[in-house]
Amino acid sequence: MSFEGKVVLVTGAGQGIGKQIALDFAKNKAKVIIFDVNEAALAETHKELSQLSESAYYRVDVTNSQEIEDAINKIIDKFSKIDIVINNAGITRDNLALRLSENDWDKVLTVNLKSAFLCSKACAKYLVKQRSGKIINISSIIGVIGNAGQANYAASKAGLIGLTKSLAKELGSRGICVNAVAPGYIMTKMTEVLPEKIKTAMLELIPLKRFGTPEDVAAAVLFLASNAADYITGQVLVIDGGMI
């Protein structure tokens, strides 16, 4: 898949899945712009990207609509367009619902869900003018099946699925496809810290008998962003090794 000439925005690209998605787009000749709040991680990812393709990076708090607007304006000034938007930024603040603080509820919903709305809204006006484009939201199987101790995370990821389906209906007439991917257990820094007994229990639930990798998720994202998926919209692609 070649994305030569395409301009791609990836949020939360400082590490993990977002970083891999950005790198894979760059390897396939896209011009890649990355957002993150971690400036050190952002600069390191950009260093790798710049060896592969034209790229740019901006420290952006994706819960702040003004920061998003300012960065999007800079992208348009530099690249003249945006073709593909990957809403990947996300965090966890796990606890049982009875112990979950209101602040941790609000923080997760804001970073994981509101940010995708704000970035999609800011980019959509340019995609609509072009009458083409792809928006891909990174959800989770937890948004499909729920999980004890993750009510806030599950709600945010389920909300992303609802946002995806609604935007697909709103923007489809303008030639814009909006889809989501729902990864299962993916090996990243966020999951590596889990206790071994939890990892073992998870592995028993996966028919393919291995954990996913950021590359597995990135491959699915690139497919949905490619011309091969031009007649796919409003869908949720589960990437979990058969777990659910």
C-alpha positions in Angstrom: 0.0 0.0 0.0 1.4 3.3 -1.0 0.3 6.6 0.6 2.5 8.8 -1.6 1.2 12.3 -1.6 -1.2 11.7 1.4 -1.0 13.8 4.5 -1.7 11.8 7.7 -2.3 13.1 11.2 -1.8 10.7 14.2 -2.6 11.7 17.7 -0.9 10.2 20.7 2.0 9.2 18.5 4.8 9.5 21.0 4.9 5.8 21.8 3.1 2.5 21.6 0.4 1.9 19.0 0.3 5.5 17.8 4.1 5.6 17.1 3.9 2.3 15.1 1.0 3.6 13.1 2.9 6.8 12.3 6.1 4.8 11.3 4.2 2.5 9.1 2.5 5.3 7.2 5.9 6.9 6.8 7.4 3.7 5.5 4.6 3.7 2.9 5.6 7.3 1.7 2.9 9.3 3.5 3.7 12.8 4.9 3.1 12.2 8.6 2.2 14.7 11.3 2.1 13.6 14.9 0.6 15.1 18.1 1.4 14.2 21.7 1.7 16.0 25.1 5.0 14.2 25.9 7.5 16.4 24.1 10.5 14.2 24.6 8.7 11.1 23.2 7.3 13.3 20.4 10.7 14.5 19.3 12.1 10.9 19.4 9.3 9.6 17.2 9.8 12.5 14.8 13.5 11.8 14.6 12.6 8.2 13.4 9.9 9.5 11.1 12.1 12.1 9.4 14.5 9.3 8.2 11.6 7.7 6.4 9.4 10.5 5.0 8.5 14.1 5.3 7.0 14.8 8.7 6.2 17.3 11.3 5.3 17.2 15.0 3.4 19.5 17.4 3.1 19.3 21.2 -0.7 19.4 21.5 -3.1 18.8 24.3 -5.8 17.1 22.3 -8.4 18.0 25.0 -7.9 21.6 24.2 -9.8 22.8 21.2 -7.8 25.9 20.7 -4.5 24.0 20.7 -5.9 21.6 18.1 -7.2 24.4 15.9 -3.8 26.2 16.0 -1.9 23.0 15.1 -4.4 22.1 12.3 -3.9 25.6 10.8 -0.1 25.1 10.8 -0.6 21.7 9.1 -2.7 23.3 6.4 -0.2 26.1 6.0 2.7 23.7 5.6 1.0 20.8 3.7 -2.1 22.5 2.2 -4.4 19.6 3.1 -5.1 16.6 5.4 -6.2 13.3 4.0 -6.2 10.8 6.9 -6.9 11.4 10.6 -6.0 8.7 13.2 -7.5 9.5 16.6 -5.3 7.3 18.8 -4.6 9.4 22.0 -5.7 7.6 25.1 -5.0 6.9 28.8 -6.2 4.6 31.6 -7.1 5.4 35.2 -8.4 2.0 36.4 -10.4 1.4 39.5 -13.7 -0.3 40.5 -16.6 1.9 39.9 -17.4 2.3 43.6 -13.8 3.6 44.2 -13.4 5.5 40.9 -13.0 9.2 41.5 -15.0 11.8 39.5 -11.7 13.3 38.3 -10.4 9.9 36.9 -13.8 9.4 35.2 -13.6 12.9 33.6 -10.0 12.7 32.6 -10.3 9.4 30.8 -13.5 10.4 29.0 -11.9 13.7 28.0 -8.6 12.3 26.7 -10.1 9.2 25.0 -13.4 10.4 23.6 -13.6 14.2 23.6 -10.2 14.5 21.9 -11.4 12.3 19.0 -14.5 14.5 18.6 -12.4 17.7 18.7 -9.8 16.5 16.2 -12.4 15.0 13.9 -14.4 18.3 13.9 -11.3 20.4 13.3 -10.2 18.3 10.3 -13.6 17.5 8.9 -14.1 21.0 7.4 -11.0 20.4 5.2 -12.0 16.8 4.3 -15.5 18.0 3.4 -14.0 20.7 1.0 -11.8 18.0 -0.6 -14.8 15.6 -0.7 -12.5 12.8 0.3 -10.7 11.5 3.4 -10.5 8.9 6.1 -11.0 9.1 9.8 -10.0 6.1 11.9 -10.6 6.0 15.7 -8.7 3.6 17.9 -11.2 2.0 20.2 -10.8 -1.2 22.2 -12.5 -4.6 22.7 -13.2 -3.2 26.3 -15.6 -0.8 24.6 -17.4 -3.8 23.2 -17.5 -6.2 26.1 -16.7 -4.0 29.2 -14.3 -4.9 31.9 -14.3 -4.8 35.7 -12.3 -2.0 37.1 -12.4 -0.1 33.8 -15.8 1.6 33.7 -14.4 4.9 32.6 -12.1 3.3 29.9 -14.9 1.1 28.6 -17.3 4.0 28.4 -14.8 6.1 26.5 -14.0 3.4 24.0 -17.7 2.5 23.6 -18.3 6.2 23.0 -15.7 6.1 20.2 -17.7 3.4 18.5 -20.8 5.5 18.7 -18.9 8.6 17.4 -17.5 6.6 14.5 -20.9 5.3 13.4 -22.5 8.8 13.7 -19.7 10.6 11.8 -19.8 7.9 9.1 -23.4 8.8 8.5 -22.8 12.5 8.6 -19.8 12.6 6.3 -20.4 9.7 3.9 -22.1 11.9 1.3 -18.9 13.9 1.1 -16.9 10.8 0.2 -15.4 10.5 3.7 -15.0 7.1 5.4 -15.0 6.9 9.2 -14.1 3.6 10.9 -12.8 2.3 14.1 -10.4 -0.5 15.2 -10.8 -2.3 18.5 -7.6 -3.9 19.6 -7.5 -6.7 22.2 -4.5 -7.3 24.4 -1.6 -5.5 22.6 1.9 -5.6 24.0 2.9 -2.0 24.8 4.5 -0.2 27.7 0.9 0.3 29.0 0.2 -3.4 29.2 3.7 -4.7 30.1 3.3 -3.5 33.7 0.4 -5.8 34.4 1.0 -8.7 36.8 2.1 -12.0 35.2 -1.0 -13.8 36.5 -3.3 -11.4 34.6 -1.2 -11.8 31.4 -1.4 -15.6 31.8 -5.2 -15.5 32.3 -5.6 -13.3 29.2 -3.5 -15.6 27.1 -5.8 -18.5 27.9 -8.7 -16.5 26.3 -6.9 -15.9 23.0 -7.4 -18.6 20.4 -4.3 -17.6 18.5 -2.3 -18.1 21.7 -0.3 -14.9 21.5 -0.6 -11.3 22.4 -1.0 -8.7 19.7 1.7 -6.3 18.6 1.5 -2.6 17.6 2.3 -3.8 14.1 -0.9 -5.9 14.1 -3.0 -2.8 14.8 -1.1 -0.6 12.5 -1.6 -3.0 9.6 -5.4 -2.9 10.1 -5.3 0.9 10.3 -3.4 1.2 7.1 -5.8 -1.1 5.3 -8.8 1.1 6.4 -6.9 4.2 5.3 -6.1 2.8 1.9 -8.0 2.8 -1.3 -8.7 -0.9 -0.8 -11.2 0.2 1.9 -13.0 3.0 0.0 -16.4 1.3 0.3 -16.0 0.5 4.0 -17.4 3.0 6.5 -19.1 3.0 9.9 -17.4 -0.3 10.9 -15.5 -1.6 13.8 -12.6 -3.9 13.0 -11.7 -6.1 16.0 -8.0 -7.0 16.3 -7.8 -9.4 19.2 -6.6 -12.9 18.0 -10.1 -14.2 18.4 -10.5 -13.2 22.0 -14.1 -12.1 21.7 
